[in-house]
């Protein structure tokens, strides 16, 4: 896969929100972190919870804080400042960031998840036996559901997250995951495909099936967070022979686990997801590390939107009548904290009335 053509931020930025390229040690030939000496120049275009939360007082309190990976407040907020349309607008560069910058993160977490980290504990249940789907329910699901997909992020303790990683730490993550993938057996047994040097035929095939993760561009979180440096080194995709179990390596998080099937078997898809999650956990522990997790925030990752269980479960489902009234469909989904996505993304109709419905 060819190196994407990315701007070196801070030198060719189209708008000036107050950041300067000041020689951050984490800079790479394709990316420069920006430093904000003062509160960024937020505009009406800035939609994120970060921009709404970061007051002059809070900026002054946190601007000189630095994590063990060298992650600063400027690094935390750069993606939301330089990419104004983002909804969350901040990232973490390592596990310690979540504690050091919690005065910024916690209000954002509460605003996004309606979960108060100052008073709550995150429940985690990865026992597929607790998923109830009767034979009658499965029969009805299979009548309407074309496919089921469950995914979540997992990150390995002691390694910086992608937004704060080095070439060495990213390779360390990939090495652990490659060993984990090689050890999988049974219906999880498969192949790891490195992005660096991937043959065009393999890339086209994975892209056609919707398996390739997003390429870095200046409109997504990856680029302005610094998570796309030295792309595509130490990145890759694993899938089993049936292509029902996939893992992405070093995209937005260390590992994105995806379980899917071309039917409505939610319980079976979740059981496979749990097996993959357990395998990644075992791989991390086998390397003398562990997964990033705590009782308050659950599984930790790069973006506050993926904390907690970090789990998104969805189905591709045929809804011919609701497809005639997208506004009604969105109202129905909102009542159940669900999110419908059409063929062209959110708020669009679906080709063939086939909708992607997932938890919000």
C-alpha positions in Angstrom: 0.0 0.0 0.0 1.5 3.3 -1.1 2.4 6.1 1.4 -0.6 8.6 1.5 0.1 12.1 0.5 -0.3 14.0 3.8 0.3 17.6 4.6 3.0 18.4 7.1 0.8 20.2 9.5 2.0 23.5 10.9 3.7 24.4 7.6 0.9 24.1 5.1 -2.2 24.4 7.3 -5.1 26.2 5.5 -6.4 27.9 8.7 -4.5 29.3 11.7 -6.1 28.4 15.0 -3.0 29.4 17.0 -0.8 26.3 16.7 2.8 26.4 15.8 5.2 23.6 14.7 7.8 23.8 17.4 9.9 20.7 17.0 8.0 18.1 19.0 10.3 15.0 19.6 7.5 12.8 18.1 7.5 14.7 14.8 8.1 12.5 11.7 8.9 13.4 8.0 5.2 13.3 7.2 3.7 15.1 10.3 4.5 17.9 12.7 2.7 18.2 16.0 1.5 21.7 16.8 2.0 23.6 20.1 -0.7 26.0 21.3 0.9 28.5 23.6 -2.5 30.0 24.4 -6.1 28.7 24.2 -6.7 27.8 20.5 -8.8 30.2 18.4 -12.0 28.3 18.4 -14.6 29.3 15.8 -18.3 28.6 15.2 -17.1 25.7 13.0 -15.7 23.9 16.1 -18.4 21.4 17.1 -16.5 19.2 19.5 -17.1 18.6 23.2 -13.4 19.4 23.6 -13.8 22.9 22.2 -16.8 23.4 24.5 -15.0 22.1 27.6 -11.6 23.7 27.3 -11.8 27.0 29.1 -8.9 29.5 29.4 -8.6 28.4 33.1 -8.5 24.7 32.3 -6.0 25.4 29.4 -3.7 27.2 31.9 -3.9 24.4 34.4 -3.0 21.6 31.9 -0.8 23.3 29.3 2.5 22.2 31.0 1.4 18.7 31.8 3.3 15.9 30.0 2.8 12.1 30.0 5.5 9.5 30.1 5.2 9.2 26.3 5.8 12.9 26.0 2.1 13.6 25.3 1.0 17.2 26.0 -2.2 19.1 26.2 -1.4 20.5 22.7 -1.1 16.9 21.4 -4.4 16.0 23.2 -6.4 18.8 21.5 -4.7 19.1 18.1 -7.1 16.8 16.2 -10.2 18.7 17.5 -8.7 22.1 16.9 -7.4 21.4 13.4 -10.4 19.3 12.4 -13.3 21.4 13.6 -16.2 19.1 12.5 -15.2 16.3 14.9 -17.7 15.5 17.7 -15.3 14.5 20.5 -12.2 16.4 19.5 -9.4 15.0 21.7 -7.3 11.9 22.0 -4.9 10.1 24.5 -1.3 9.3 23.7 -0.7 6.7 26.4 -2.5 5.0 29.3 -1.3 7.7 31.7 -2.9 10.5 29.7 -6.3 9.4 31.0 -5.4 10.3 34.5 -3.1 13.3 33.8 -5.7 15.1 31.6 -8.9 13.8 33.3 -10.1 17.3 34.1 -10.6 17.7 30.3 -11.5 14.1 29.5 -14.1 13.5 32.2 -16.6 16.2 31.3 -16.2 15.1 27.6 -16.9 11.4 28.6 -20.0 12.5 30.6 -21.2 14.6 27.6 -20.7 11.8 25.1 -21.7 8.7 27.1 -23.9 10.2 29.8 -21.6 8.4 32.2 -20.1 10.1 35.2 -16.5 8.8 35.7 -16.2 10.6 39.0 -19.0 8.5 40.6 -19.4 5.4 38.4 -17.7 2.0 37.8 -17.7 0.5 34.3 -19.3 -2.9 34.2 -17.7 -5.4 31.8 -19.4 -8.7 30.8 -17.7 -10.8 28.1 -19.6 -14.0 28.8 -21.5 -14.9 25.6 -23.7 -17.3 27.6 -25.4 -14.1 29.0 -26.6 -13.2 25.5 -30.2 -14.5 25.1 -31.4 -15.2 21.5 -34.1 -17.8 21.3 -34.5 -20.1 18.2 -37.6 -18.1 17.4 -35.8 -14.8 17.6 -32.9 -16.1 15.5 -35.4 -17.3 12.8 -36.9 -13.8 12.7 -33.5 -12.1 12.6 -32.4 -14.3 9.7 -35.5 -13.3 7.8 -34.6 -9.6 7.9 -30.9 -9.3 8.8 -28.3 -9.7 6.0 -25.2 -9.5 8.3 -24.2 -9.0 11.9 -21.0 -7.3 13.1 -19.5 -6.7 16.6 -16.3 -4.7 17.0 -14.3 -3.1 19.8 -10.8 -1.7 20.4 -8.1 -3.3 22.7 -4.8 -1.7 23.6 -1.7 -3.1 25.2 -0.3 -1.7 28.4 3.2 -0.3 28.5 3.0 0.8 24.9 2.1 4.3 23.8 -1.2 4.6 21.9 -0.9 5.4 18.1 -1.3 9.1 18.6 1.8 9.1 20.8 3.7 6.1 19.5 7.2 5.8 18.1 8.3 3.5 15.3 9.7 1.2 18.0 6.6 1.0 20.1 4.3 0.5 17.1 6.5 -2.4 16.0 6.4 -3.8 19.5 2.6 -3.8 19.4 2.6 -5.5 15.9 5.1 -8.1 17.0 2.8 -9.1 20.0 -0.3 -9.2 17.8 1.4 -11.2 15.0 2.4 -13.9 17.6 -1.2 -13.8 18.9 -2.7 -14.3 15.4 -0.2 -17.1 14.6 -1.4 -19.0 17.7 -5.1 -18.9 16.8 -6.6 -22.3 16.1 -9.9 -23.8 14.9 -12.3 -21.5 13.1 -10.1 -18.5 14.3 -7.1 -19.7 12.4 -6.1 -17.3 9.6 -3.5 -15.0 8.1 -2.0 -11.6 8.9 -1.5 -9.2 6.0 1.0 -6.3 6.6 -0.1 -3.1 4.9 3.5 -2.2 4.1 4.2 -3.8 0.7 0.7 -5.3 0.4 0.0 -6.5 -3.1 -2.6 -4.5 -5.0 -4.7 -7.6 -5.6 -4.9 -8.3 -1.9 -5.6 -4.6 -1.2 -8.4 -4.5 -3.8 -9.9 -7.7 -2.5 -10.0 -6.5 1.1 -11.2 -3.1 0.1 -14.1 -4.6 -1.9 -15.2 -6.6 1.1 -15.1 -3.6 3.4 -12.2 -5.0 5.5 -9.5 -2.3 5.0 -9.5 0.4 7.6 -9.6 4.1 6.7 -6.6 5.6 5.0 -5.3 8.8 6.7 -6.7 12.1 5.4 -6.9 15.5 6.9 -10.6 15.2 7.5 -10.4 12.3 9.9 -9.2 11.9 13.5 -6.1 9.8 12.6 -4.0 12.4 10.7 -4.4 15.5 13.0 -3.9 13.3 16.1 -0.5 12.1 14.9 -1.8 8.5 14.7 -0.9 8.2 11.0 2.8 8.9 11.2 5.1 6.6 9.3 2.1 5.0 7.6 1.8 2.1 6.7 4.7 0.7 8.8 3.7 -1.7 11.5 0.0 -1.8 10.3 -1.9 -4.7 9.0 -5.0 -6.8 8.9 -5.7 -10.3 10.2 -8.6 -12.4 9.2 -9.6 -16.1 9.6 -10.2 -18.4 6.6 -14.0 -17.8 6.7 -13.5 -14.0 7.0 -15.8 -13.9 10.0 -13.0 -12.8 12.5 -10.8 -9.8 11.7 -8.3 -7.7 13.6 -6.8 -4.4 12.6 -3.3 -3.6 13.9 -2.2 0.0 14.7 -5.0 2.0 13.1 -6.6 4.3 15.6 -6.0 1.8 18.4 -3.5 -1.1 18.9 -6.0 -3.7 17.9 -9.6 -3.4 16.6 -11.4 -6.7 16.9 -14.2 -7.5 14.5 -16.5 -10.5 14.5 -19.2 -10.9 11.8 -21.5 -13.3 10.0 -23.8 -13.1 7.0 -27.0 -13.8 9.1 -28.6 -12.6 12.3 -26.8 -14.9 14.7 -26.0 -12.3 17.3 -25.1 -14.8 20.0 -22.6 -16.6 17.7 -21.0 -13.4 16.6 -20.6 -12.2 20.1 -19.1 -15.6 21.2 -16.5 -15.3 18.4 -15.8 -11.7 19.4 -15.2 -12.8 23.1 -12.8 -15.5 21.9 -10.8 -13.0 19.9 -10.8 -10.6 22.8 -9.5 -13.3 25.1 -6.8 -14.2 22.6 -5.5 -10.7 22.4 -5.6 -10.5 26.2 -3.6 -13.7 26.5 -1.1 -12.4 23.9 -0.5 -9.3 25.9 -0.1 -11.2 29.1 2.2 -13.7 27.4 4.4 -10.8 26.5 4.6 -9.6 30.1 2.0 -6.8 29.6 -1.8 -6.6 29.9 -4.7 -4.8 28.3 -5.3 -1.2 29.2 -8.3 -1.3 31.5 -9.5 0.2 34.8 -12.6 -0.1 36.9 -13.7 3.5 36.2 -13.3 3.8 32.5 -13.3 0.2 31.4 -11.1 -0.6 28.3 -8.9 2.4 27.4 -8.2 3.6 24.0 -7.2 6.6 21.8 -10.6 8.4 21.7 -13.1 9.0 24.5 -15.9 7.7 22.3 -14.4 4.2 22.4 -14.0 3.8 26.2 -15.9 1.5 28.5 -16.9 -1.7 26.6 -15.8 0.2 23.5 -18.2 -2.2 21.7 -20.3 -1.4 18.7 -22.8 -4.1 17.7 -24.7 -3.7 14.4 -26.8 -5.4 11.8 -27.4 -4.8 8.1 -31.1 -5.1 8.0 -33.7 -4.6 5.3 -36.4 -2.0 6.2 -38.4 -1.2 3.1 -41.2 0.8 4.8 -38.9 2.8 7.1 -36.6 3.5 4.1 -39.4 5.6 2.7 -39.2 7.9 5.7 -35.6 8.4 6.9 -36.7 10.9 9.5 -39.1 8.4 11.1 -36.4 5.7 11.1 -34.0 8.0 12.9 -36.7 8.9 15.5 -37.4 5.2 16.1 -33.7 4.4 16.5 -33.1 7.3 18.8 -35.8 6.0 21.2 -33.6 2.9 21.6 -30.2 4.6 21.6 -29.5 3.2 18.2 -27.9 4.8 15.1 -28.9 4.2 11.5 -26.5 4.5 8.7 -27.6 4.5 5.1 -25.6 3.7 1.9 -24.0 7.2 1.9 -23.5 7.4 5.7 -25.6 9.0 8.3 -28.9 10.8 7.4 -29.0 9.1 3.9 -31.4 6.6 2.5 -30.2 3.0 1.9 -29.8 1.3 -1.5 -32.1 -1.7 -1.5 -33.6 -0.5 1.8 -30.6 -2.2 3.6 -29.6 -0.2 6.7 -26.7 -0.5 9.1 -28.3 -0.2 12.6 -25.9 -0.1 15.6 -25.8 1.0 19.2 -25.2 4.8 19.5 
